[in-house]
Amino acid sequence: MTISVTSRHANMSDAMKAHVHAKLASVLESFPEVEFAHAVIAVEKFRHSIEVSVQGRHALRLEAKDESDNLYASVEKVADRLDRQLRSWREKLVDHKSTRQRTKLADFEQKLNRTE
């Protein structure tokens, strides 16, 4: 999995990029379908925003955005939103149609013999 961090309109410190990378890696490590994540951090006066795009197998494409006056809080919120979206996406892939177990052939034949 590749995680890239880009900053817009500001010079980001290596510590901040490492924090964003670590937070996204911890969220995405339990989802092996994810192949690529791209985080864009923008700073405009006192408003810090982060936008994360995630791509992967099975037509996976998710986006999460957040904006606040604290960049660390924005990173936490985006990570939570991505985690929620990925869990929801995984649930859609699981087949929940059949909850009953199959009837064995011997049991089926016994039922037929009882009704005759």
PyRosetta script that sets phi, psi and omega in degrees:
from pyrosetta import init, pose_from_sequence

init()
pose = pose_from_sequence("MTISVTSRHANMSDAMKAHVHAKLASVLESFPEVEFAHAVIAVEKFRHSIEVSVQGRHALRLEAKDESDNLYASVEKVADRLDRQLRSWREKLVDHKSTRQRTKLADFEQKLNRTE")
pose.set_psi(1, 135.7)
pose.set_omega(1, -179.4)
pose.set_phi(2, -110.0)
pose.set_psi(2, 130.8)
pose.set_omega(2, 176.6)
pose.set_phi(3, -122.2)
pose.set_psi(3, 122.3)
pose.set_omega(3, 177.1)
pose.set_phi(4, -118.0)
pose.set_psi(4, 142.6)
pose.set_omega(4, -178.8)
pose.set_phi(5, -122.6)
pose.set_psi(5, 125.6)
pose.set_omega(5, -179.1)
pose.set_phi(6, -124.1)
pose.set_psi(6, 141.8)
pose.set_omega(6, 176.6)
pose.set_phi(7, -113.1)
pose.set_psi(7, 145.3)
pose.set_omega(7, -179.1)
pose.set_phi(8, -123.7)
pose.set_psi(8, 129.6)
pose.set_omega(8, 176.7)
pose.set_phi(9, 66.5)
pose.set_psi(9, 20.4)
pose.set_omega(9, 178.1)
pose.set_phi(10, -163.2)
pose.set_psi(10, 155.7)
pose.set_omega(10, 173.5)
pose.set_phi(11, -94.3)
pose.set_psi(11, 118.3)
pose.set_omega(11, -178.3)
pose.set_phi(12, -91.3)
pose.set_psi(12, 139.5)
pose.set_omega(12, 176.7)
pose.set_phi(13, -75.3)
pose.set_psi(13, 158.6)
pose.set_omega(13, 177.9)
pose.set_phi(14, -65.3)
pose.set_psi(14, -31.5)
pose.set_omega(14, 178.8)
pose.set_phi(15, -65.2)
pose.set_psi(15, -40.8)
pose.set_omega(15, 179.5)
pose.set_phi(16, -68.0)
pose.set_psi(16, -41.7)
pose.set_omega(16, 177.4)
pose.set_phi(17, -63.6)
pose.set_psi(17, -38.8)
pose.set_omega(17, 178.2)
pose.set_phi(18, -66.0)
pose.set_psi(18, -37.1)
pose.set_omega(18, 178.6)
pose.set_phi(19, -65.1)
pose.set_psi(19, -45.7)
pose.set_omega(19, 179.2)
pose.set_phi(20, -62.8)
pose.set_psi(20, -44.6)
pose.set_omega(20, 179.7)
pose.set_phi(21, -61.5)
pose.set_psi(21, -44.8)
pose.set_omega(21, -179.1)
pose.set_phi(22, -65.5)
pose.set_psi(22, -41.4)
pose.set_omega(22, -178.7)
pose.set_phi(23, -66.2)
pose.set_psi(23, -43.9)
pose.set_omega(23, 179.1)
pose.set_phi(24, -68.1)
pose.set_psi(24, -38.5)
pose.set_omega(24, 179.2)
pose.set_phi(25, -63.3)
pose.set_psi(25, -38.9)
pose.set_omega(25, -179.9)
pose.set_phi(26, -67.2)
pose.set_psi(26, -33.9)
pose.set_omega(26, 178.8)
pose.set_phi(27, -75.1)
pose.set_psi(27, -41.2)
pose.set_omega(27, -172.3)
pose.set_phi(28, -84.9)
pose.set_psi(28, -10.1)
pose.set_omega(28, -175.7)
pose.set_phi(29, -67.5)
pose.set_psi(29, -24.4)
pose.set_omega(29, 179.8)
pose.set_phi(30, -88.8)
pose.set_psi(30, 5.2)
pose.set_omega(30, 178.8)
pose.set_phi(31, -122.5)
pose.set_psi(31, 92.2)
pose.set_omega(31, -176.5)
pose.set_phi(32, -70.3)
pose.set_psi(32, -11.7)
pose.set_omega(32, 179.7)
pose.set_phi(33, -71.3)
pose.set_psi(33, -22.9)
pose.set_omega(33, -176.8)
pose.set_phi(34, -73.2)
pose.set_psi(34, 128.7)
pose.set_omega(34, 179.7)
pose.set_phi(35, -109.9)
pose.set_psi(35, -29.9)
pose.set_omega(35, -173.7)
pose.set_phi(36, -149.4)
pose.set_psi(36, 137.9)
pose.set_omega(36, 175.1)
pose.set_phi(37, -134.0)
pose.set_psi(37, 137.8)
pose.set_omega(37, -179.4)
pose.set_phi(38, -131.0)
pose.set_psi(38, 121.9)
pose.set_omega(38, 179.2)
pose.set_phi(39, -109.2)
pose.set_psi(39, 130.9)
pose.set_omega(39, 176.8)
pose.set_phi(40, -117.5)
pose.set_psi(40, 120.8)
pose.set_omega(40, -179.1)
pose.set_phi(41, -108.2)
pose.set_psi(41, 127.2)
pose.set_omega(41, -179.7)
pose.set_phi(42, -124.4)
pose.set_psi(42, 140.9)
pose.set_omega(42, 178.4)
pose.set_phi(43, -125.3)
pose.set_psi(43, 124.8)
pose.set_omega(43, 177.2)
pose.set_phi(44, -132.5)
pose.set_psi(44, 105.9)
pose.set_omega(44, -174.5)
pose.set_phi(45, 53.1)
pose.set_psi(45, -110.2)
pose.set_omega(45, -177.9)
pose.set_phi(46, -102.6)
pose.set_psi(46, 6.9)
pose.set_omega(46, -176.4)
pose.set_phi(47, -104.5)
pose.set_psi(47, 119.5)
pose.set_omega(47, 178.3)
pose.set_phi(48, -108.4)
pose.set_psi(48, 128.0)
pose.set_omega(48, 179.5)
pose.set_phi(49, -128.6)
pose.set_psi(49, 150.9)
pose.set_omega(49, 177.6)
pose.set_phi(50, -136.2)
pose.set_psi(50, 137.9)
pose.set_omega(50, 178.8)
pose.set_phi(51, -130.3)
pose.set_psi(51, 126.7)
pose.set_omega(51, -177.7)
pose.set_phi(52, -121.1)
pose.set_psi(52, 128.9)
pose.set_omega(52, 174.7)
pose.set_phi(53, -113.6)
pose.set_psi(53, 134.5)
pose.set_omega(53, -179.3)
pose.set_phi(54, -122.6)
pose.set_psi(54, 132.6)
pose.set_omega(54, 177.4)
pose.set_phi(55, -128.1)
pose.set_psi(55, 150.4)
pose.set_omega(55, 179.6)
pose.set_phi(56, -168.1)
pose.set_psi(56, -168.4)
pose.set_omega(56, -179.4)
pose.set_phi(57, -70.3)
pose.set_psi(57, 166.4)
pose.set_omega(57, 177.9)
pose.set_phi(58, 61.1)
pose.set_psi(58, 38.2)
pose.set_omega(58, 177.4)
pose.set_phi(59, 59.7)
pose.set_psi(59, 37.3)
pose.set_omega(59, 178.8)
pose.set_phi(60, -81.1)
pose.set_psi(60, 121.9)
pose.set_omega(60, 174.3)
pose.set_phi(61, -150.5)
pose.set_psi(61, 111.0)
pose.set_omega(61, -178.9)
pose.set_phi(62, -127.6)
pose.set_psi(62, 152.8)
pose.set_omega(62, 176.9)
pose.set_phi(63, -137.1)
pose.set_psi(63, 143.8)
pose.set_omega(63, 175.9)
pose.set_phi(64, -138.8)
pose.set_psi(64, 139.3)
pose.set_omega(64, -178.3)
pose.set_phi(65, -133.6)
pose.set_psi(65, 149.7)
pose.set_omega(65, 172.3)
pose.set_phi(66, -154.6)
pose.set_psi(66, 154.4)
pose.set_omega(66, -176.4)
pose.set_phi(67, -145.0)
pose.set_psi(67, 130.0)
pose.set_omega(67, 177.1)
pose.set_phi(68, -159.4)
pose.set_psi(68, -177.0)
pose.set_omega(68, 179.1)
pose.set_phi(69, -88.2)
pose.set_psi(69, -7.9)
pose.set_omega(69, 179.1)
pose.set_phi(70, -120.6)
pose.set_psi(70, 120.8)
pose.set_omega(70, -176.2)
pose.set_phi(71, -67.8)
pose.set_psi(71, -37.0)
pose.set_omega(71, 179.8)
pose.set_phi(72, -64.7)
pose.set_psi(72, -38.2)
pose.set_omega(72, 177.0)
pose.set_phi(73, -66.3)
pose.set_psi(73, -38.3)
pose.set_omega(73, 178.0)
pose.set_phi(74, -63.5)
pose.set_psi(74, -41.0)
pose.set_omega(74, 179.2)
pose.set_phi(75, -63.1)
pose.set_psi(75, -42.3)
pose.set_omega(75, 179.1)
pose.set_phi(76, -62.8)
pose.set_psi(76, -44.7)
pose.set_omega(76, -179.1)
pose.set_phi(77, -65.5)
pose.set_psi(77, -41.4)
pose.set_omega(77, 179.2)
pose.set_phi(78, -64.9)
pose.set_psi(78, -40.0)
pose.set_omega(78, 178.7)
pose.set_phi(79, -63.3)
pose.set_psi(79, -41.3)
pose.set_omega(79, 177.6)
pose.set_phi(80, -64.7)
pose.set_psi(80, -41.6)
pose.set_omega(80, 179.4)
pose.set_phi(81, -65.0)
pose.set_psi(81, -42.1)
pose.set_omega(81, 177.8)
pose.set_phi(82, -63.1)
pose.set_psi(82, -41.9)
pose.set_omega(82, 179.2)
pose.set_phi(83, -60.9)
pose.set_psi(83, -43.9)
pose.set_omega(83, 178.9)
pose.set_phi(84, -63.7)
pose.set_psi(84, -43.2)
pose.set_omega(84, -179.9)
pose.set_phi(85, -65.5)
pose.set_psi(85, -40.8)
pose.set_omega(85, -179.3)
pose.set_phi(86, -68.2)
pose.set_psi(86, -37.9)
pose.set_omega(86, 176.7)
pose.set_phi(87, -64.8)
pose.set_psi(87, -41.1)
pose.set_omega(87, 177.9)
pose.set_phi(88, -64.4)
pose.set_psi(88, -42.1)
pose.set_omega(88, 179.4)
pose.set_phi(89, -63.2)
pose.set_psi(89, -40.6)
pose.set_omega(89, 179.8)
pose.set_phi(90, -65.3)
pose.set_psi(90, -38.3)
pose.set_omega(90, 178.5)
pose.set_phi(91, -63.4)
pose.set_psi(91, -32.7)
pose.set_omega(91, 179.1)
pose.set_phi(92, -67.8)
pose.set_psi(92, -27.6)
pose.set_omega(92, -179.4)
pose.set_phi(93, -78.5)
pose.set_psi(93, -24.6)
pose.set_omega(93, -177.3)
pose.set_phi(94, -75.5)
pose.set_psi(94, 135.4)
pose.set_omega(94, -180.0)
pose.set_phi(95, -86.2)
pose.set_psi(95, 112.5)
pose.set_omega(95, -178.6)
pose.set_phi(96, -107.5)
pose.set_psi(96, 17.7)
pose.set_omega(96, -172.3)
pose.set_phi(97, -72.9)
pose.set_psi(97, -44.4)
pose.set_omega(97, -173.2)
pose.set_phi(98, -104.8)
pose.set_psi(98, 112.1)
pose.set_omega(98, 176.8)
pose.set_phi(99, -103.2)
pose.set_psi(99, -18.2)
pose.set_omega(99, 178.8)
pose.set_phi(100, -82.6)
pose.set_psi(100, 152.4)
pose.set_omega(100, 175.6)
pose.set_phi(101, -88.4)
pose.set_psi(101, 154.9)
pose.set_omega(101, 179.0)
pose.set_phi(102, -69.6)
pose.set_psi(102, 146.9)
pose.set_omega(102, 176.9)
pose.set_phi(103, -85.2)
pose.set_psi(103, 132.5)
pose.set_omega(103, 178.7)
pose.set_phi(104, -71.1)
pose.set_psi(104, 153.5)
pose.set_omega(104, -178.2)
pose.set_phi(105, -62.0)
pose.set_psi(105, -40.3)
pose.set_omega(105, -179.6)
pose.set_phi(106, -63.2)
pose.set_psi(106, -41.8)
pose.set_omega(106, 178.8)
pose.set_phi(107, -66.0)
pose.set_psi(107, -38.6)
pose.set_omega(107, 178.9)
pose.set_phi(108, -64.1)
pose.set_psi(108, -41.1)
pose.set_omega(108, 179.4)
pose.set_phi(109, -66.8)
pose.set_psi(109, -36.2)
pose.set_omega(109, 176.7)
pose.set_phi(110, -64.0)
pose.set_psi(110, -40.0)
pose.set_omega(110, 177.7)
pose.set_phi(111, -63.0)
pose.set_psi(111, -41.2)
pose.set_omega(111, 178.2)
pose.set_phi(112, -64.1)
pose.set_psi(112, -41.0)
pose.set_omega(112, -179.8)
pose.set_phi(113, -66.8)
pose.set_psi(113, -33.3)
pose.set_omega(113, 179.6)
pose.set_phi(114, -70.1)
pose.set_psi(114, -35.3)
pose.set_omega(114, -176.7)
pose.set_phi(115, -78.4)
pose.set_psi(115, -18.7)
pose.set_omega(115, -177.7)
pose.set_phi(116, -78.6)
pose.dump_pdb("model.pdb")
